[in-house]
Amino acid sequence: RRPPAVICYICGREYGTKSISIHEPQCLKKWHQENDMLPKHLRRPEPKKPEVSPIQAKGFCDLDSLNEAAWISAQNQLVPCDICGRTFLPDRLIVHQQSCKPK
């Protein structure tokens, strides 16, 4: 059985329950650096951490609900290509569009 993992709401990758608190601030800092280098029309608002209310009286969160909300948040960061419609992170969209050909 795999140890429990938490999905980062910024990048969509899985991290251990202990390391996610270390990863998220670093990921957000990297996100700001990359977003600031994008052309103005591709810049995005800062991703907001999804709030999942505790479901138990002890204050524990449902890990599946938390991960689903984080995954949706990460997917909302993607931008569609005007030519083919595939979605990419904005900095990768620029690279993709250099080689994307209309059908």
MARMI-808158 format. One record per residue (C-alpha): residue number from 1; residue in three letters; x, z, y. Coordinates in steps of 0.001 Angstrom, whole numbers, plus 500000, padded with zeros to 6 digits. Last residue first. Example, Ala and Ser with C-alpha at 12.3 -4.5 7.8 and 13.67 -1.06 7.14 Angstrom:
# residues 2
 seq type   east     up  north
   2  ser 513670 507140 498940
   1  ala 512300 507800 495500
//
This chain:
# residues 103
 seq type   east     up  north
 103  lys 495294 460401 520784
 102  pro 496890 461773 523939
 101  lys 500585 462679 523520
 100  cys 502068 466155 523750
  99  ser 505891 466148 524111
  98  gln 506378 467584 527604
  97  gln 503042 469380 527309
  96  his 504438 471660 524599
  95  val 507290 472976 526770
  94  ile 504914 473850 529634
  93  leu 502450 475381 527176
  92  arg 505204 477652 525838
  91  asp 505440 479576 529149
  90  pro 501641 479803 529316
  89  leu 501225 481209 525784
  88  phe 499657 478438 523768
  87  thr 496264 477079 522775
  86  arg 495580 473649 521277
  85  gly 493179 471476 523319
  84  cys 495043 468191 522816
  83  ile 495597 466926 526383
  82  asp 494655 469761 528751
  81  cys 496506 472273 526513
  80  pro 494570 475518 526166
  79  val 495944 478827 527548
  78  leu 496500 481926 525388
  77  gln 496275 485443 526862
  76  asn 492758 485845 525440
  75  gln 494319 485860 521966
  74  ala 496249 489049 522811
  73  ser 493063 490789 524002
  72  ile 491182 489692 520880
  71  trp 493994 491084 518701
  70  ala 493971 494400 520621
  69  ala 490193 494761 520172
  68  glu 490498 494023 516443
  67  asn 493391 496446 516078
  66  leu 491497 499288 517765
  65  ser 488413 498620 515669
  64  asp 490480 498626 512454
  63  leu 492344 501783 513491
  62  asp 489135 503767 514065
  61  cys 490233 506308 516632
  60  phe 490748 509995 515903
  59  gly 489297 512549 518319
  58  lys 488483 515317 515816
  57  ala 484757 514692 516299
  56  gln 485192 511219 514873
  55  ile 484495 507849 516417
  54  pro 487001 507975 519253
  53  ser 486275 505373 521919
  52  val 488199 502130 521864
  51  glu 489532 501027 525221
  50  pro 491306 497704 525326
  49  lys 494616 497771 527211
  48  lys 494342 495453 530174
  47  pro 496335 492234 530332
  46  glu 497812 491575 533789
  45  pro 496123 488644 535503
  44  arg 497479 485235 534577
  43  arg 499915 482808 536155
  42  leu 499497 479183 535076
  41  his 498431 477720 538452
  40  lys 501205 479620 540273
  39  pro 504014 478061 538212
  38  leu 505437 480585 535729
  37  met 508481 482780 536496
  36  asp 506361 485795 537519
  35  asn 504469 485637 534201
  34  glu 507710 485816 532197
  33  gln 508972 488904 534028
  32  his 505540 490551 533953
  31  trp 505179 489939 530178
  30  lys 508662 491378 529589
  29  lys 507644 494587 531406
  28  leu 504387 494674 529411
  27  cys 506313 494285 526153
  26  gln 508696 497105 527087
  25  pro 505781 499408 527971
  24  glu 503986 498436 524705
  23  his 506947 498762 522301
  22  ile 507725 502477 522640
  21  ser 504099 503583 522161
  20  ile 503785 501052 519317
  19  ser 506774 502625 517524
  18  lys 505058 505635 515921
  17  thr 501946 503829 514652
  16  gly 504078 501032 513264
  15  tyr 503982 497672 514974
  14  glu 502005 494464 514458
  13  arg 502317 491520 516844
  12  gly 499528 490351 519166
  11  cys 501746 489979 522244
  10  ile 499878 492031 524857
   9  tyr 497309 494079 522905
   8  cys 500005 495111 520410
   7  ile 498511 495419 516931
   6  val 498825 498796 515193
   5  ala 500098 499186 511645
   4  pro 499225 501656 508907
   3  pro 501775 501769 506061
   2  arg 501279 499069 503446
   1  arg 500000 500000 500000
//
